[in-house]
Amino acid sequence: MSPTAANAEGQRRAERLGVVAGTMVQSINEDDDIAGDLLEAVIAASGTDLVPEDSDDVVDIVLLWWRDDDGDLANALIDARRQLSPQGVIWLLTPKAGRSGHVEPSDILDAVPTAGLVQTSTLSVAQEWAGMRLAAPKSQRVRHR
């Protein structure tokens, strides 16, 4: 893929995830090359900076990369939610069905309410990864005037 085509693809993925310039983004658990490459493309295309995983900064978007053997998903979602702004979202990213590490949707849907979140949409992020957009229910969100 040419650099121009790769940047256009990264820009498309960034927009689909809601990552635009000025968005505070934190990525958690992207421990493989494919996730790292996708993350790098999204961040480069959006022109935003990545907030370090161990930061206490409040962020707009958490990209949580999760595989079926990564541990307790509910606790990971609770930890990720602590980083979010009131209107923030978590993109739970997991390998697509049939790929190594795929997390069953039923396991995700069991963990989501424990973290006080709701699923708002799903997205095919790349050939290997699917995403589920999670947010606090509207009734729990703080309104700013």
Backbone torsions as a table, in degrees:
resi	resn	phi	psi	omega
1	MET	NA	133.9	179.6
2	SER	-68.9	157.8	177.9
3	PRO	-57.4	-38.0	179.3
4	THR	-65.7	-43.9	179.0
5	ALA	-66.3	-39.8	179.0
6	ALA	-64.3	-40.8	178.6
7	ASN	-65.9	-40.5	178.3
8	ALA	-63.4	-40.9	178.1
9	GLU	-65.9	-43.0	177.0
10	GLY	-61.1	-41.2	179.0
11	GLN	-63.6	-42.4	178.8
12	ARG	-61.7	-44.9	179.3
13	ARG	-65.4	-41.9	179.3
14	ALA	-59.3	-46.5	-179.9
15	GLU	-63.1	-39.5	-179.8
16	ARG	-65.4	-30.5	178.0
17	LEU	-86.7	-6.1	-178.8
18	GLY	82.6	15.0	-179.3
19	VAL	-90.4	107.7	178.3
20	VAL	-128.0	167.4	-179.8
21	ALA	-53.1	134.3	179.7
22	GLY	91.3	-9.0	178.0
23	THR	-77.6	131.8	176.0
24	MET	-86.1	115.1	-175.1
25	VAL	-120.8	136.2	173.6
26	GLN	-124.4	136.1	178.7
27	SER	-113.9	130.6	-177.3
28	ILE	-122.6	129.3	169.2
29	ASN	75.9	25.6	178.6
30	GLU	-86.2	80.2	-170.0
31	ASP	-101.2	17.7	174.7
32	ASP	-131.3	164.6	-174.0
33	ASP	-63.2	-39.4	-177.8
34	ILE	-65.4	-46.0	178.4
35	ALA	-63.3	-43.4	179.7
36	GLY	-61.5	-42.1	178.4
37	ASP	-64.8	-43.1	179.2
38	LEU	-64.3	-44.5	178.7
39	LEU	-60.6	-45.8	179.7
40	GLU	-59.4	-42.6	179.5
41	ALA	-64.5	-42.3	-178.9
42	VAL	-66.0	-45.6	-178.4
43	ILE	-66.8	-44.4	179.7
44	ALA	-63.2	-42.7	-177.6
45	ALA	-69.3	-31.2	-177.2
46	SER	-85.1	-20.6	-178.5
47	GLY	74.3	17.2	179.1
48	THR	-99.6	164.7	176.4
49	ASP	-99.2	150.2	178.7
50	LEU	-92.3	129.5	176.4
51	VAL	-79.2	128.8	-179.0
52	PRO	-57.0	148.0	-176.5
53	GLU	-60.1	-33.5	-177.5
54	ASP	-92.3	12.5	-179.0
55	SER	-78.7	153.5	174.3
56	ASP	-95.1	4.4	-179.0
57	ASP	-62.1	144.6	173.8
58	VAL	-80.9	134.3	-175.6
59	VAL	-122.4	162.5	178.6
60	ASP	-88.6	-33.5	-176.6
61	ILE	-137.7	130.9	169.9
62	VAL	-110.9	125.5	172.6
63	LEU	-98.0	108.7	-178.2
64	LEU	-106.3	107.6	-178.7
65	TRP	-87.6	119.7	-171.5
66	TRP	-135.0	134.4	175.0
67	ARG	-116.1	161.8	-173.9
68	ASP	-62.3	-18.2	-178.9
69	ASP	-110.6	20.1	-176.9
70	ASP	-83.4	-2.6	177.6
71	GLY	115.8	-146.4	-174.7
72	ASP	-88.2	105.6	-176.9
73	LEU	-64.0	-40.4	-179.0
74	ALA	-59.4	-44.5	179.1
75	ASN	-65.7	-38.2	177.9
76	ALA	-63.7	-39.6	177.9
77	LEU	-67.4	-39.1	177.4
78	ILE	-61.9	-45.7	178.4
79	ASP	-62.2	-42.9	179.8
80	ALA	-64.5	-38.3	-178.9
81	ARG	-64.7	-31.1	178.5
82	ARG	-60.5	-24.8	-177.6
83	GLN	-85.3	-14.3	-169.5
84	LEU	-81.0	144.4	167.1
85	SER	-68.2	164.1	-178.5
86	PRO	-55.7	-33.1	-179.9
87	GLN	-99.2	7.9	-175.4
88	GLY	-69.4	166.3	179.2
89	VAL	-133.5	154.0	172.9
90	ILE	-110.8	127.8	169.2
91	TRP	-98.7	109.3	175.2
92	LEU	-85.4	113.4	-175.6
93	LEU	-108.0	127.2	-178.3
94	THR	-138.2	151.2	176.0
95	PRO	-57.0	145.6	-179.6
96	LYS	-64.9	159.5	178.2
97	ALA	-52.4	137.5	-179.8
98	GLY	90.3	-9.1	178.8
99	ARG	-100.3	152.1	178.3
100	SER	-58.7	130.5	178.0
101	GLY	92.4	-1.4	-179.5
102	HIS	-55.1	134.5	176.8
103	VAL	-100.6	130.0	-179.3
104	GLU	-65.9	137.2	178.7
105	PRO	-54.0	-36.3	-180.0
106	SER	-63.2	-35.8	177.8
107	ASP	-67.6	-38.2	178.1
108	ILE	-66.0	-47.7	-177.4
109	LEU	-66.0	-24.8	174.3
110	ASP	-72.5	-35.3	-175.6
111	ALA	-82.6	-30.3	-172.8
112	VAL	-59.8	-49.3	-179.4
113	PRO	-63.6	-31.6	178.4
114	THR	-59.2	-33.7	179.7
115	ALA	-87.4	1.3	-179.7
116	GLY	72.1	33.7	-177.9
117	LEU	-119.8	165.3	172.1
118	VAL	-132.1	150.3	175.5
119	GLN	-78.6	132.1	178.9
120	THR	-113.2	-23.2	176.7
121	SER	-170.5	169.4	173.6
122	THR	-126.4	162.1	-174.1
123	LEU	-156.4	137.7	169.1
124	SER	-84.5	109.8	-173.4
125	VAL	-83.8	-38.5	179.8
126	ALA	-157.9	-179.8	-179.0
127	GLN	-57.7	-35.0	-175.2
128	GLU	-97.1	-21.5	-169.5
129	TRP	-119.4	141.7	172.0
130	ALA	-118.4	151.2	-179.3
131	GLY	-125.5	147.5	173.5
132	MET	-122.8	122.4	-178.2
133	ARG	-85.8	125.3	-178.1
134	LEU	-122.0	142.9	179.5
135	ALA	-149.4	164.1	173.3
136	ALA	-68.1	144.2	176.5
137	PRO	-57.0	145.9	-177.3
138	LYS	-54.4	-34.9	-178.4
139	SER	-67.9	-18.9	-179.1
140	GLN	-98.0	-5.1	-177.3
141	ARG	-80.1	145.2	177.8
142	VAL	-86.2	131.7	178.1
143	ARG	-94.9	133.8	177.7
144	HIS	-103.9	139.0	180.0
145	ARG	-112.3	NA	NA
